[in-house]
Amino acid sequence: MATVVSVENVKDVRALLRALDARVVPQRQRLFADVLSVSLRLGPILAATLASSLGLRQRLRHELATRRLEVVTLDTGPDAIPPDASWRTWWMHTLDLARVLVDLLPDDSHHGSVSTTLPRSAAALAAAPAPAPAAEPAPGEEATAQGAADRDHELHELREREWQAATRLMADLSGGLTEIAWHTGRLVRVAVEAAPQTLVTGSKDIVRLLERADPARIGACLSAARLAEAAESPAQALTRLRRSRLSVVKLRLGGHADPDLAATGRTMLAAVLGGVHAECDHLEVEGTEELDAARDELGAVGLDGAADRPMPGVGRAV
C-alpha cells in the first residue's frame, strides 16, 4: 500500500528530498515502519528532468533507500498537468513517469504503475448550462435558439475530435510502455482515473478511451469518491470493465470520515480483491494519516495483511 506524497510543484531533486525529510520520514518513524511505500505525485518539469538523466534517477533511488522509502507507483494527480495543457504534453508526462519509475523500483520488484487523469476537456470547459426551454419561443428568440443549436453542434464536434486524439494517444502510449518493458525488463502499467471536466467521468468513458489500447498495459484506477461522482456502484464499474477485458490497475482509498464513501470503499475492496486472485496492482492512500484507516478497511472485508504481502503474479503489488 503506497501513500501519496504531493510534490507536483517541486522542480529539482534537492527540493524533493527536503520535502521527503520534512513530511514523510517523520511519518515513517511515527508508524515504526521498516520501509514506507510512497507514491510520488511528480509534476512535468521534475519528471522530464529525471527521465532525461540516468544519474539523477540512480541518485534519487539511493536517497530513497537511505531514508527507507520505496516507490512502486507514481501519480500525476488531478493538478500536475496545467488546465491548458495539450494532449501531447500529457502523453509525454505519462511516459516520462514510466521511464522514471522503472529505475526507482526496489530490487525485488519488476512491476510498477502510474495513475493519471486526462487533461481538462476543452469541450467540457466551453459548455455552458443549457437554459430551460420556453413553452413557445417569444418573438425574436428563433435566432437565439438557432445560435444555441449551432453552439451545441460545435461543442459536439470539438468533443469528438478530442476523443479521436485521446484514443489515438492511448494506443501510442501502449506502444511506449511496451518499448520501456523491452529495454528494461520491467513492466509499468498505466491506470486511468475518472475526473470532472475531462473526457473520462466514469467507467463507460474508460472503456471507450481504451478501445484501441493494449489492455495488458493500460487499465483503470478506481476510487470510492469518483464512483460516487459518477453515480456508479463498484459492481457496475467492474462488470463494465471486465466485459471489455480491462483490468483495475490501481485502487485509490480515502474518504474514511464519510460513512457513505467508507461503505463504498469496502464494497470496492471486496469486489476487486476478495477473489482467489488479486485483480489490481497497487493500493494508494492520500497521505500517511489515511494508512491506519485503510488497513482497518482491508480488515473489514477479510483482507487482513494484504498490505504486507505481494499480490500473485505481479511482484511487490501493494
VOSE-363368 format. One record per residue (C-alpha): residue number from 1; x, y, z. Coordinates in Angstrom, 2 decimals, m for minus. Layout:
<lumvos>
+-----+---------+---------+---------+
| num |       X |       Y |       Z |
+-----+---------+---------+---------+
| NUM |       X |       Y |       Z |
...
+-----+---------+---------+---------+
</lumvos>
This chain:
<lumvos>
+-----+---------+---------+---------+
| num |       X |       Y |       Z |
+-----+---------+---------+---------+
|   1 |    0.00 |    0.00 |    0.00 |
|   2 |    1.51 |    3.33 |   m1.05 |
|   3 |    0.85 |    6.72 |    0.45 |
|   4 |    0.66 |    9.71 |   m1.91 |
|   5 |    3.25 |   12.45 |   m1.48 |
|   6 |    2.15 |   15.57 |   m3.36 |
|   7 |    5.29 |   17.20 |   m4.77 |
|   8 |    3.93 |   18.34 |   m8.13 |
|   9 |    5.34 |   21.86 |   m7.61 |
|  10 |    8.86 |   20.64 |   m6.78 |
|  11 |   11.28 |   21.39 |   m9.61 |
|  12 |   14.51 |   19.55 |   m8.65 |
|  13 |   15.78 |   16.53 |   m6.73 |
|  14 |   17.22 |   18.53 |   m3.84 |
|  15 |   13.86 |   20.16 |   m3.16 |
|  16 |   12.17 |   16.77 |   m3.44 |
|  17 |   14.50 |   15.27 |   m0.83 |
|  18 |   13.92 |   18.23 |    1.50 |
|  19 |   10.16 |   17.67 |    1.19 |
|  20 |   10.54 |   13.97 |    1.97 |
|  21 |   12.74 |   14.72 |    5.00 |
|  22 |   10.24 |   17.24 |    6.33 |
|  23 |    6.96 |   15.46 |    5.62 |
|  24 |    7.48 |   11.73 |    5.07 |
|  25 |   10.45 |   10.43 |    7.01 |
|  26 |    8.98 |   11.59 |   10.36 |
|  27 |    5.74 |    9.81 |    9.47 |
|  28 |    7.61 |    6.58 |    8.71 |
|  29 |    9.28 |    6.86 |   12.08 |
|  30 |    5.96 |    7.55 |   13.80 |
|  31 |    4.48 |    4.44 |   12.17 |
|  32 |    7.52 |    2.33 |   13.22 |
|  33 |    7.73 |    1.10 |    9.62 |
|  34 |   10.93 |   m0.53 |    8.43 |
|  35 |   10.11 |    0.67 |    4.91 |
|  36 |    7.36 |    3.03 |    3.83 |
|  37 |    6.00 |    2.77 |    0.30 |
|  38 |    5.27 |    6.17 |   m1.24 |
|  39 |    3.59 |    7.28 |   m4.45 |
|  40 |    5.28 |   10.46 |   m5.63 |
|  41 |    2.99 |   12.94 |   m7.38 |
|  42 |    5.53 |   14.48 |   m9.74 |
|  43 |    4.96 |   17.48 |  m11.99 |
|  44 |    6.08 |   17.60 |  m15.64 |
|  45 |    9.28 |   19.60 |  m15.04 |
|  46 |   10.85 |   17.25 |  m12.50 |
|  47 |    9.56 |   14.15 |  m14.31 |
|  48 |   11.18 |   15.29 |  m17.58 |
|  49 |   14.42 |   16.14 |  m15.77 |
|  50 |   14.61 |   12.70 |  m14.16 |
|  51 |   13.60 |   10.90 |  m17.35 |
|  52 |   16.49 |   12.52 |  m19.22 |
|  53 |   19.18 |   11.66 |  m16.65 |
|  54 |   20.06 |    8.13 |  m15.54 |
|  55 |   22.45 |    9.61 |  m12.98 |
|  56 |   19.69 |   11.62 |  m11.31 |
|  57 |   17.39 |    8.59 |  m11.22 |
|  58 |   20.11 |    6.48 |   m9.63 |
|  59 |   20.81 |    9.21 |   m7.09 |
|  60 |   17.11 |    9.50 |   m6.20 |
|  61 |   16.81 |    5.74 |   m5.84 |
|  62 |   19.80 |    5.70 |   m3.49 |
|  63 |   18.44 |    8.60 |   m1.44 |
|  64 |   15.05 |    6.90 |   m1.13 |
|  65 |   16.69 |    3.68 |    0.09 |
|  66 |   18.78 |    5.65 |    2.61 |
|  67 |   15.54 |    7.08 |    4.02 |
|  68 |   13.94 |    3.62 |    3.97 |
|  69 |   11.35 |    4.72 |    1.44 |
|  70 |   10.40 |    2.78 |   m1.67 |
|  71 |    8.49 |    3.66 |   m4.82 |
|  72 |    6.44 |    1.13 |   m6.80 |
|  73 |    3.85 |    3.55 |   m8.16 |
|  74 |    3.73 |    7.18 |   m9.31 |
|  75 |    0.83 |    9.57 |   m9.65 |
|  76 |    0.18 |   12.56 |  m11.91 |
|  77 |   m2.69 |   13.71 |   m9.73 |
|  78 |   m5.51 |   15.99 |  m10.85 |
|  79 |   m3.44 |   19.20 |  m10.80 |
|  80 |    0.01 |   18.20 |  m12.08 |
|  81 |   m0.98 |   18.97 |  m15.68 |
|  82 |   m1.96 |   22.63 |  m16.30 |
|  83 |   m5.61 |   23.16 |  m17.37 |
|  84 |   m4.48 |   24.43 |  m20.79 |
|  85 |   m2.03 |   21.57 |  m21.42 |
|  86 |   m2.12 |   19.79 |  m24.75 |
|  87 |   m2.77 |   16.09 |  m25.14 |
|  88 |    0.82 |   15.74 |  m26.32 |
|  89 |    2.07 |   17.30 |  m23.05 |
|  90 |    0.01 |   14.83 |  m21.04 |
|  91 |    1.25 |   11.89 |  m23.12 |
|  92 |    4.91 |   12.90 |  m22.72 |
|  93 |    4.47 |   13.43 |  m18.97 |
|  94 |    2.91 |    9.99 |  m18.50 |
|  95 |    5.70 |    8.26 |  m20.42 |
|  96 |    8.34 |   10.25 |  m18.52 |
|  97 |    6.87 |    8.94 |  m15.26 |
|  98 |    7.04 |    5.37 |  m16.58 |
|  99 |   10.70 |    5.84 |  m17.57 |
| 100 |   11.49 |    7.24 |  m14.13 |
| 101 |    9.63 |    4.51 |  m12.27 |
| 102 |   11.49 |    1.56 |  m13.80 |
| 103 |   14.72 |    2.87 |  m12.24 |
| 104 |   13.15 |    3.62 |   m8.85 |
| 105 |   11.62 |    0.16 |   m8.29 |
| 106 |   13.17 |   m1.91 |   m5.49 |
| 107 |   15.43 |   m4.79 |   m6.49 |
| 108 |   12.79 |   m7.38 |   m5.65 |
| 109 |   10.07 |   m5.72 |   m7.75 |
| 110 |    9.79 |   m5.78 |  m11.51 |
| 111 |    6.35 |   m4.24 |  m11.78 |
| 112 |    5.09 |   m0.70 |  m11.26 |
| 113 |    2.14 |    1.51 |  m12.09 |
| 114 |    1.43 |    5.13 |  m12.99 |
| 115 |   m2.01 |    6.58 |  m12.30 |
| 116 |   m3.19 |    9.55 |  m14.32 |
| 117 |   m6.13 |   11.79 |  m15.04 |
| 118 |   m6.63 |   13.20 |  m18.51 |
| 119 |   m6.19 |   16.87 |  m19.45 |
| 120 |   m9.19 |   19.13 |  m19.00 |
| 121 |  m11.65 |   18.73 |  m21.85 |
| 122 |  m11.91 |   21.87 |  m23.96 |
| 123 |  m15.50 |   20.96 |  m24.83 |
| 124 |  m16.43 |   20.49 |  m21.18 |
| 125 |  m14.87 |   23.82 |  m20.20 |
| 126 |  m16.57 |   25.64 |  m23.08 |
| 127 |  m20.01 |   24.16 |  m22.45 |
| 128 |  m22.44 |   26.34 |  m20.53 |
| 129 |  m25.54 |   25.10 |  m18.70 |
| 130 |  m28.42 |   24.96 |  m21.14 |
| 131 |  m31.28 |   27.33 |  m20.32 |
| 132 |  m34.67 |   25.85 |  m19.61 |
| 133 |  m36.71 |   25.83 |  m22.86 |
| 134 |  m39.73 |   28.12 |  m23.05 |
| 135 |  m43.13 |   26.68 |  m23.89 |
| 136 |  m43.24 |   28.81 |  m27.04 |
| 137 |  m40.41 |   30.95 |  m28.40 |
| 138 |  m41.04 |   34.65 |  m27.89 |
| 139 |  m40.70 |   37.00 |  m30.89 |
| 140 |  m37.06 |   37.32 |  m31.88 |
| 141 |  m35.95 |   34.20 |  m29.99 |
| 142 |  m35.76 |   32.00 |  m33.11 |
| 143 |  m32.30 |   33.35 |  m33.91 |
| 144 |  m31.17 |   32.74 |  m30.35 |
| 145 |  m32.39 |   29.15 |  m30.49 |
| 146 |  m30.57 |   28.62 |  m33.78 |
| 147 |  m27.39 |   30.07 |  m32.28 |
| 148 |  m27.67 |   27.67 |  m29.35 |
| 149 |  m28.11 |   24.75 |  m31.72 |
| 150 |  m25.05 |   25.81 |  m33.71 |
| 151 |  m23.05 |   26.07 |  m30.49 |
| 152 |  m24.15 |   22.60 |  m29.40 |
| 153 |  m23.07 |   21.24 |  m32.78 |
| 154 |  m19.66 |   22.92 |  m32.49 |
| 155 |  m19.15 |   21.55 |  m28.98 |
| 156 |  m20.12 |   18.06 |  m30.15 |
| 157 |  m17.58 |   18.22 |  m32.98 |
| 158 |  m14.91 |   19.53 |  m30.61 |
| 159 |  m15.59 |   16.69 |  m28.18 |
| 160 |  m15.42 |   14.09 |  m30.95 |
| 161 |  m12.06 |   15.47 |  m32.09 |
| 162 |  m10.84 |   15.22 |  m28.50 |
| 163 |  m11.98 |   11.60 |  m28.32 |
| 164 |  m10.16 |   10.76 |  m31.54 |
| 165 |   m6.94 |   12.35 |  m30.28 |
| 166 |   m7.27 |   10.65 |  m26.89 |
| 167 |   m7.87 |    7.13 |  m28.20 |
| 168 |   m5.01 |    7.52 |  m30.69 |
| 169 |   m2.61 |    8.65 |  m27.96 |
| 170 |   m3.68 |    5.77 |  m25.73 |
| 171 |   m2.68 |    3.36 |  m28.47 |
| 172 |    0.65 |    5.22 |  m28.79 |
| 173 |    1.06 |    5.11 |  m25.01 |
| 174 |    0.65 |    1.32 |  m25.07 |
| 175 |    3.48 |    1.15 |  m27.60 |
| 176 |    5.70 |    3.37 |  m25.46 |
| 177 |    5.12 |    1.23 |  m22.38 |
| 178 |    5.93 |   m1.91 |  m24.38 |
| 179 |    9.20 |   m0.35 |  m25.54 |
| 180 |   10.15 |    0.56 |  m21.96 |
| 181 |    9.47 |   m3.02 |  m20.86 |
| 182 |   11.54 |   m4.40 |  m23.73 |
| 183 |   14.54 |   m2.22 |  m22.87 |
| 184 |   14.42 |   m2.59 |  m19.09 |
| 185 |   12.77 |   m5.93 |  m18.38 |
| 186 |   10.37 |   m4.15 |  m16.03 |
| 187 |    6.65 |   m3.68 |  m16.56 |
| 188 |    4.88 |   m0.39 |  m15.89 |
| 189 |    1.14 |   m0.20 |  m16.35 |
| 190 |   m0.94 |    2.99 |  m16.54 |
| 191 |   m4.15 |    3.43 |  m14.55 |
| 192 |   m6.64 |    5.98 |  m15.92 |
| 193 |   m8.79 |    7.69 |  m13.32 |
| 194 |  m12.07 |    9.48 |  m13.97 |
| 195 |  m12.20 |   13.18 |  m13.10 |
| 196 |  m14.64 |   16.07 |  m13.57 |
| 197 |  m14.23 |   18.27 |  m16.67 |
| 198 |  m12.28 |   15.59 |  m18.51 |
| 199 |  m13.39 |   13.17 |  m21.21 |
| 200 |  m13.46 |   10.37 |  m18.65 |
| 201 |  m16.07 |   10.81 |  m15.91 |
| 202 |  m16.94 |    7.13 |  m15.35 |
| 203 |  m16.17 |    3.55 |  m16.31 |
| 204 |  m18.16 |    3.79 |  m19.55 |
| 205 |  m15.77 |    6.52 |  m20.72 |
| 206 |  m12.74 |    4.45 |  m19.68 |
| 207 |  m13.99 |    1.61 |  m21.88 |
| 208 |  m14.38 |    3.96 |  m24.84 |
| 209 |  m10.99 |    5.56 |  m24.24 |
| 210 |   m9.12 |    2.25 |  m24.17 |
| 211 |  m10.81 |    0.59 |  m27.12 |
| 212 |   m7.57 |    0.79 |  m29.16 |
| 213 |   m5.11 |    0.41 |  m26.28 |
| 214 |   m3.34 |   m2.72 |  m25.08 |
| 215 |   m5.27 |   m3.95 |  m22.00 |
| 216 |   m2.07 |   m5.55 |  m20.69 |
| 217 |   m0.51 |   m2.07 |  m20.46 |
| 218 |   m3.37 |    0.28 |  m19.54 |
| 219 |   m6.38 |   m0.15 |  m17.27 |
| 220 |   m8.47 |    1.74 |  m14.73 |
| 221 |   m7.89 |    3.49 |  m11.42 |
| 222 |  m10.97 |    3.29 |   m9.20 |
| 223 |  m11.84 |    5.24 |   m6.08 |
| 224 |  m14.95 |    5.46 |   m3.96 |
| 225 |  m15.11 |    9.23 |   m4.43 |
| 226 |  m15.04 |    9.04 |   m8.24 |
| 227 |  m17.58 |    6.23 |   m8.30 |
| 228 |  m19.90 |    8.36 |   m6.18 |
| 229 |  m19.46 |   11.34 |   m8.51 |
| 230 |  m20.36 |    9.14 |  m11.49 |
| 231 |  m23.32 |    7.61 |   m9.63 |
| 232 |  m21.82 |    4.14 |  m10.23 |
| 233 |  m21.61 |    1.23 |   m7.85 |
| 234 |  m18.37 |   m0.77 |   m7.70 |
| 235 |  m20.22 |   m3.76 |   m9.17 |
| 236 |  m21.43 |   m1.73 |  m12.16 |
| 237 |  m17.98 |   m0.34 |  m12.88 |
| 238 |  m16.23 |   m3.71 |  m12.52 |
| 239 |  m18.79 |   m5.50 |  m14.70 |
| 240 |  m18.36 |   m2.94 |  m17.45 |
| 241 |  m14.56 |   m3.12 |  m17.28 |
| 242 |  m14.44 |   m6.92 |  m17.22 |
| 243 |  m16.78 |   m7.25 |  m20.19 |
| 244 |  m14.27 |   m5.16 |  m22.14 |
| 245 |  m11.37 |   m7.24 |  m20.77 |
| 246 |   m9.95 |   m4.24 |  m18.92 |
| 247 |   m8.34 |   m4.54 |  m15.52 |
| 248 |   m8.20 |   m2.38 |  m12.41 |
| 249 |   m4.57 |   m1.32 |  m12.16 |
| 250 |   m4.94 |    0.78 |   m9.00 |
| 251 |   m7.43 |    1.33 |   m6.20 |
| 252 |   m7.36 |    4.71 |   m4.50 |
| 253 |   m8.55 |    4.57 |   m0.90 |
| 254 |   m9.68 |    7.50 |    1.21 |
| 255 |  m12.66 |    9.45 |    2.44 |
| 256 |  m12.97 |    7.26 |    5.53 |
| 257 |  m14.54 |   10.10 |    7.52 |
| 258 |  m17.59 |    9.95 |    5.23 |
| 259 |  m19.73 |    6.90 |    6.16 |
| 260 |  m21.18 |    6.58 |    2.64 |
| 261 |  m17.77 |    6.74 |    0.96 |
| 262 |  m16.34 |    4.33 |    3.53 |
| 263 |  m19.10 |    1.83 |    2.76 |
| 264 |  m18.49 |    2.21 |   m0.99 |
| 265 |  m14.77 |    1.73 |   m0.40 |
| 266 |  m15.34 |   m1.52 |    1.49 |
| 267 |  m17.61 |   m2.78 |   m1.29 |
| 268 |  m15.00 |   m1.82 |   m3.88 |
| 269 |  m12.21 |   m3.57 |   m1.98 |
| 270 |  m14.24 |   m6.74 |   m1.52 |
| 271 |  m15.27 |   m6.81 |   m5.19 |
| 272 |  m11.76 |   m6.26 |   m6.56 |
| 273 |   m9.58 |   m8.06 |   m4.01 |
| 274 |  m11.94 |  m10.56 |   m2.45 |
| 275 |  m11.48 |  m13.32 |   m5.02 |
| 276 |   m8.90 |  m16.09 |   m5.23 |
| 277 |   m6.59 |  m13.91 |   m7.35 |
| 278 |   m5.86 |  m10.24 |   m6.84 |
| 279 |   m7.32 |   m8.10 |   m9.57 |
| 280 |   m5.38 |   m4.87 |   m9.11 |
| 281 |   m1.72 |   m3.96 |   m8.97 |
| 282 |   m1.48 |   m1.35 |   m6.21 |
| 283 |   m3.42 |    0.32 |   m3.42 |
| 284 |   m2.93 |    4.02 |   m2.75 |
| 285 |   m3.99 |    6.31 |    0.09 |
| 286 |   m3.92 |   10.10 |    0.33 |
| 287 |   m1.28 |   10.78 |    2.96 |
| 288 |    0.09 |    8.71 |    5.81 |
| 289 |   m2.81 |    9.74 |    8.07 |
| 290 |   m5.04 |    7.51 |    5.92 |
| 291 |   m2.90 |    4.39 |    6.34 |
| 292 |   m4.41 |    3.16 |    9.59 |
| 293 |   m7.96 |    3.73 |    8.34 |
| 294 |   m7.15 |    1.92 |    5.08 |
| 295 |   m5.76 |   m1.08 |    6.94 |
| 296 |   m8.95 |   m1.18 |    9.00 |
| 297 |  m10.97 |   m1.20 |    5.77 |
| 298 |   m8.91 |   m4.14 |    4.49 |
| 299 |   m9.56 |   m5.99 |    7.70 |
| 300 |  m13.29 |   m5.23 |    7.50 |
| 301 |  m13.54 |   m7.13 |    4.21 |
| 302 |  m11.38 |  m10.04 |    5.38 |
| 303 |   m8.13 |   m8.93 |    3.77 |
| 304 |   m6.01 |   m8.59 |    6.91 |
| 305 |   m2.34 |   m8.47 |    5.98 |
| 306 |   m2.97 |   m7.72 |    2.32 |
| 307 |   m0.87 |   m4.60 |    2.64 |
| 308 |    2.10 |   m6.68 |    3.75 |
| 309 |    2.29 |   m9.31 |    1.04 |
| 310 |    2.76 |   m9.22 |   m2.74 |
| 311 |   m0.18 |   m9.97 |   m4.95 |
| 312 |    0.01 |  m13.08 |   m7.19 |
| 313 |    1.90 |  m12.67 |  m10.41 |
| 314 |    2.90 |   m9.01 |  m10.19 |
| 315 |    5.77 |   m8.94 |   m7.69 |
| 316 |    5.53 |   m6.32 |   m4.95 |
| 317 |    1.99 |   m5.23 |   m5.68 |
| 318 |    0.78 |   m3.36 |   m2.63 |
+-----+---------+---------+---------+
</lumvos>
